[in-house]
Amino acid sequence: MSLFYDPSNPAVLRNPHALFARMRAEDPVHWSPKLSSWVVTSHALAESVLAIGDFSSDRLSPFYKQAEATDRAKLNEIMRYISLWLVFRNPPEHTRLRRLMNVAINPGVVAGLQPDIASIVDLLLEELKGRDEIDFIGDFAMPLPALVIMKMLGVPRDMLFKMKEWSDDLINFVGSPRTVEDKYERARRGVIAMADFFSQLVAERRAQPKNDILTYLVEARDEQSALTDDELVAAAMLMLFAGHETTTNLLGNAVMALHANPDQWEHLRQSPGSIESAVEEFLRFDGPVLSTARVVARSHELGGHSLEEGQRMFVMLTAANRDPKVFDEPDRLDIGRKPNRHVTFGKGAHFCLGAPLARLEAKTAFNELLKRFQRIEVAKPIEELDWIDAMVMRGVRALPVRLHR
């Protein structure tokens, strides 16, 4: 049977790993007619695509140029800010933006957030007292990283659900969904609302600085420049969107993995010192990001195929992280796995700026979950869960669980 990658197939959406194994073995650089894109599944080729200059991170400009005139009218306001996101920029602009953002977002600053993260984890879990059944996503995994990012930016806590609403609108553009009607209009609405809010917040920080990361970004300087107002708004939007969507999926997918592997949960309870390697394994085993996209910058050969300039490529991080050439028994969850060369956070110049924060949030969350609960049981068959139908994010919309204290 010939290979055919259809990411909208519910069975593939729920569990793509068997198909990815075939693709790695038979055609690791696979042309998908369904996506009109190349799909890379091997670890070595994923690292190569992510690290070298034959591929462009600017996949928005070609998309915008090819869009119909009616769509471009809706996309103008979206592109004003999203095109400035670090993840969509190539050097030298990427280099400049990252250098300035690194002043405010770096491992040292993130480490100082640990008390705030622990406080938010404790607050959320205290609110669950007396409840044995919850939606792990809605009640914990979503609000935790969102509240952390909001704290970093100086956004009032009572804005949580408004921020989530705007982010849900924005995912219709950034997350590459396939089944959403009027997605550009919804994304435009979310971008305008979020941009208006953060524009006002930037103006307030210029007038009256505070001890928060948005102020650090406003004040960031190098020998050449500072961030413009539009770049500041774009940076805040990116932090809010990427900083909570991915960590939400990381926590939810980890709970599902531990439910399916109760021995690993018990191992973690007995050996809490292994939490750091456990988080790395959660990132590898079924990480929060299905893929990242690139555009072929120049025509060349890869994996025995001729790639043409302008063609789109999806690097399937979920597939690369199960490559048996790199990982022993890759389909087994092993919280003590070392080394663990997963590519969940990317590679090279575009290595995820938020990686230290995601790791710290996951570590802090699971440390507390392990103290409070003997077991977290998924209360619904995995095949009945509603998976996010998108090319970028990998996770479920809701995760009903039973808490065993």
C-alpha positions in Angstrom: 0.0 0.0 0.0 1.4 3.4 -1.0 2.1 6.0 1.6 -0.5 8.8 2.0 -0.2 11.2 4.8 -3.6 12.7 5.7 -3.3 14.6 8.9 -7.1 15.2 9.1 -7.7 11.4 9.4 -9.0 11.0 13.0 -7.0 7.9 13.6 -3.8 9.6 12.4 -4.7 12.8 14.3 -5.0 10.7 17.5 -2.0 8.5 16.9 0.3 9.3 14.0 3.3 7.3 15.2 2.7 4.1 13.2 2.4 6.0 10.0 5.4 8.2 10.8 7.4 5.0 11.4 6.6 3.9 7.8 7.4 7.3 6.4 10.8 7.4 8.2 11.6 3.9 6.8 10.3 4.3 3.3 10.2 8.0 2.4 11.6 10.3 5.1 11.2 13.3 2.7 7.7 12.7 1.6 5.5 14.8 -0.8 2.0 15.1 0.6 -0.6 15.9 -2.0 -3.1 16.6 0.8 -0.8 19.4 2.1 0.9 20.4 -1.1 4.0 20.2 1.0 7.1 18.2 1.8 6.9 16.2 5.0 10.2 15.3 6.8 10.1 12.6 9.4 13.7 11.5 10.2 15.7 12.9 13.1 18.8 13.6 11.0 16.9 15.4 8.2 14.8 17.3 10.7 18.0 18.6 12.4 19.4 19.5 8.9 16.4 21.4 7.8 16.1 23.3 11.0 19.7 24.2 11.3 20.8 25.2 7.8 20.1 28.2 5.5 18.6 26.3 2.6 15.2 26.9 4.2 13.4 30.1 5.2 11.4 30.7 8.3 9.3 33.4 6.6 6.4 31.3 5.5 3.9 34.2 5.8 5.1 36.4 3.0 4.7 33.7 0.2 1.3 32.8 1.7 0.2 36.4 1.7 1.3 37.0 -1.8 -0.6 34.0 -3.1 -3.8 34.8 -1.1 -6.9 36.0 -3.0 -7.6 39.7 -2.9 -10.6 39.3 -0.6 -8.5 37.3 1.9 -5.6 39.8 1.7 -7.9 42.5 2.9 -8.6 40.5 6.1 -4.9 39.5 6.4 -3.5 43.0 6.4 -4.1 43.7 10.0 -3.0 40.2 11.0 0.3 40.5 9.0 1.1 43.8 10.6 2.0 42.1 13.8 2.3 38.3 13.2 4.9 38.9 10.4 7.1 40.5 13.2 7.1 37.4 15.3 10.6 36.0 15.9 9.6 32.6 14.6 8.8 34.0 11.2 11.9 36.1 10.7 15.2 35.3 8.9 18.6 36.8 9.6 19.6 39.6 10.0 16.2 40.7 11.3 15.8 37.5 13.4 19.3 38.1 14.9 18.4 41.7 15.9 15.1 40.8 17.4 16.4 37.8 19.3 19.3 39.8 20.7 17.0 42.4 22.0 14.4 40.0 23.3 17.1 38.0 25.0 17.8 41.0 27.3 14.4 40.4 28.9 13.8 36.6 28.3 16.8 34.5 29.3 17.5 31.6 31.7 18.5 33.9 34.5 15.3 35.9 34.4 13.2 32.7 34.0 14.9 31.1 37.0 13.8 34.1 39.1 10.1 33.3 38.2 10.1 30.0 40.1 8.4 31.4 43.2 5.7 33.0 41.1 5.2 29.7 39.2 5.0 27.7 42.4 2.5 30.2 43.8 0.2 29.9 40.7 0.5 26.1 40.8 -0.5 26.1 44.5 -3.4 28.5 43.8 -4.9 26.4 41.0 -4.6 23.2 43.0 -6.1 24.7 46.1 -9.1 25.6 43.9 -9.5 22.0 43.1 -9.8 20.8 46.7 -12.9 18.7 47.2 -13.2 17.8 43.5 -12.3 14.3 42.4 -13.1 14.8 38.7 -11.8 17.8 36.7 -11.0 18.8 33.2 -7.2 18.8 33.5 -6.8 21.2 30.5 -9.4 23.8 31.5 -8.9 23.6 35.2 -5.1 23.4 35.4 -3.0 23.0 32.2 -4.4 26.0 30.4 -4.6 28.6 33.2 -1.1 27.7 34.7 1.1 28.9 31.8 -1.4 31.6 30.8 -1.3 33.1 34.3 2.5 32.8 34.3 2.9 34.8 31.1 0.4 37.3 32.2 2.4 37.8 35.4 5.5 38.3 33.4 3.9 40.9 31.2 2.0 42.7 34.0 -1.4 41.7 32.8 -4.1 41.6 35.5 -5.2 38.1 36.5 -8.9 38.8 35.8 -8.0 39.1 32.1 -7.3 35.4 31.9 -10.4 34.3 30.0 -10.3 37.3 27.7 -6.7 36.5 26.8 -7.7 32.9 26.2 -10.5 34.1 23.9 -8.1 36.2 21.9 -5.6 33.4 21.7 -8.2 31.0 20.5 -9.1 33.4 17.7 -5.4 33.8 16.8 -4.8 30.1 16.6 -7.1 30.0 13.6 -4.3 31.6 11.6 -1.1 30.6 13.4 -2.0 27.0 14.3 -2.8 25.9 10.7 -6.2 24.5 11.4 -8.1 22.8 8.6 -11.7 22.7 9.7 -12.5 26.2 11.0 -15.0 28.3 9.1 -14.2 32.1 8.6 -10.8 31.5 10.3 -9.2 34.7 8.9 -12.0 36.9 10.2 -11.7 35.3 13.6 -8.0 35.6 13.6 -8.2 39.3 12.5 -10.6 40.0 15.4 -8.3 38.4 17.9 -5.2 40.2 16.6 -6.9 43.6 16.7 -8.2 43.1 20.2 -4.8 41.8 21.5 -2.8 44.5 19.7 -5.1 47.3 21.1 -4.6 45.9 24.6 -0.8 45.5 24.4 -0.4 48.9 22.6 -2.0 50.5 25.6 0.2 48.5 28.0 3.4 49.4 26.1 2.4 53.1 26.4 1.9 52.7 30.1 5.3 51.0 30.6 7.0 53.8 28.7 5.4 56.4 30.9 5.7 54.4 34.2 8.1 51.4 34.1 7.4 48.4 36.3 9.4 45.4 37.4 8.0 43.1 34.7 9.3 41.7 31.4 7.3 44.0 29.2 9.2 46.9 30.8 12.4 45.1 30.2 11.5 44.7 26.5 10.5 48.4 26.3 13.9 49.3 27.8 16.0 46.8 25.8 18.8 48.5 23.8 21.8 47.4 21.9 24.5 49.4 20.1 22.2 49.6 17.0 18.5 49.9 18.0 15.6 49.2 20.3 12.3 47.4 19.6 9.6 49.5 17.8 6.1 49.8 19.3 4.8 47.3 16.7 7.7 44.9 17.5 6.9 45.2 21.3 3.2 44.5 20.7 4.2 41.5 18.4 6.6 40.2 21.1 3.9 40.4 23.8 1.4 38.6 21.5 3.9 35.9 20.7 4.8 35.3 24.4 1.2 35.0 25.3 0.2 32.7 22.5 3.2 30.5 22.2 4.0 30.6 25.9 0.7 29.1 27.0 -0.5 27.0 24.1 2.6 24.8 24.0 2.9 24.3 27.8 -0.8 23.5 28.1 -0.3 20.6 25.5 2.9 19.5 27.2 1.1 19.0 30.5 -1.9 17.4 29.0 0.0 15.0 26.8 2.3 14.1 29.7 -0.7 13.1 31.9 -2.1 10.9 29.1 1.3 9.3 28.7 1.6 8.6 32.4 -2.0 7.2 32.5 -1.0 4.7 29.8 2.3 3.9 31.6 1.4 3.7 35.3 4.7 2.2 36.2 6.4 5.4 35.1 4.1 7.5 37.3 5.0 5.3 40.3 8.7 5.4 39.3 8.4 9.2 39.4 6.7 9.2 42.7 9.4 7.0 44.2 12.2 9.0 42.5 11.3 12.7 42.5 14.9 13.6 41.6 14.2 12.3 38.1 11.7 15.0 37.4 14.1 16.9 35.0 14.7 13.8 32.8 11.0 13.0 33.0 10.1 16.4 31.6 12.5 15.9 28.7 10.9 12.5 28.0 7.4 14.1 28.0 8.7 16.6 25.5 10.1 13.7 23.3 7.5 11.0 23.7 4.4 13.0 22.6 5.4 16.6 22.6 3.2 19.7 22.4 4.2 20.6 18.9 3.4 18.3 16.0 5.5 20.2 13.4 7.2 23.4 12.4 7.1 24.8 8.9 9.8 26.1 6.5 9.9 27.3 2.9 12.6 26.0 0.5 14.9 29.0 0.0 16.8 27.6 -2.9 16.2 24.6 -5.2 18.3 21.6 -4.1 18.3 17.9 -3.4 17.2 16.4 -0.1 16.6 12.7 0.8 16.7 11.8 -2.9 14.1 14.3 -3.9 14.4 17.6 -5.8 13.1 20.5 -3.8 12.0 23.6 -5.6 12.4 27.1 -4.3 9.2 28.3 -2.7 7.8 24.9 -1.8 6.6 24.4 1.7 8.0 21.8 4.1 6.7 20.5 7.4 9.3 19.2 9.8 7.4 16.6 11.9 9.0 17.0 15.3 6.7 14.3 16.7 8.1 11.8 14.1 11.8 12.8 14.5 11.4 12.3 18.3 10.6 8.6 17.7 13.4 7.8 15.3 15.0 4.4 16.3 18.3 5.5 14.8 18.6 8.0 17.7 16.4 6.6 20.5 16.4 3.1 21.9 12.9 1.7 22.0 11.5 5.0 20.9 7.8 4.0 21.4 8.4 3.3 25.1 8.0 6.1 27.7 11.2 6.1 29.8 11.3 8.9 32.3 15.0 8.2 33.0 16.0 8.3 29.4 19.5 9.7 28.8 20.7 11.0 26.5 17.6 12.5 25.1 18.3 14.4 21.9 14.7 15.4 21.1 14.0 18.3 18.7 10.8 19.6 20.3 12.3 23.0 20.8 13.8 23.2 17.4 17.5 23.5 16.4 20.0 26.2 15.6 19.2 30.0 15.5 15.4 29.3 15.9 15.8 27.2 19.1 12.8 28.1 21.2 13.4 31.2 23.3 10.7 29.9 25.8 12.3 26.5 26.4 13.6 27.3 29.9 10.2 28.6 30.9 8.3 25.6 29.6 10.7 23.3 31.4 10.4 25.1 34.7 6.6 25.2 34.5 6.4 21.5 33.8 8.9 20.6 36.5 7.2 22.8 39.1 3.7 21.5 38.1 4.6 17.8 38.3 6.5 18.2 41.5 3.3 19.4 43.2 1.0 17.0 41.4 3.2 14.1 42.6 3.0 15.3 46.2 -0.8 15.7 46.1 -2.0 12.8 44.1 -1.3 9.1 44.2 -2.6 8.8 40.6 -4.2 10.9 37.9 -6.6 8.7 35.8 -7.9 9.7 32.4 -11.6 9.3 32.8 -12.4 8.9 29.1 -11.1 6.5 26.5 -8.2 8.1 24.6 -9.8 7.4 21.3 -12.9 9.5 22.3 -10.9 12.6 23.2 -11.2 15.7 20.9 -7.7 16.3 19.4 -6.8 19.7 18.1 -7.0 19.4 14.3 -4.0 21.5 13.4 -0.5 21.1 11.8 1.3 23.0 14.5 -0.2 22.1 17.9 -0.6 18.6 19.3 -2.9 18.1 22.2 -6.5 17.7 23.2 -9.1 20.3 23.8 -10.3 18.8 27.1 -9.0 16.1 29.3 -11.4 14.7 31.9 -9.4 13.0 34.7 -10.1 11.5 38.2 -7.8 12.6 41.0 -6.7 9.9 43.4 -5.4 11.7 46.5 
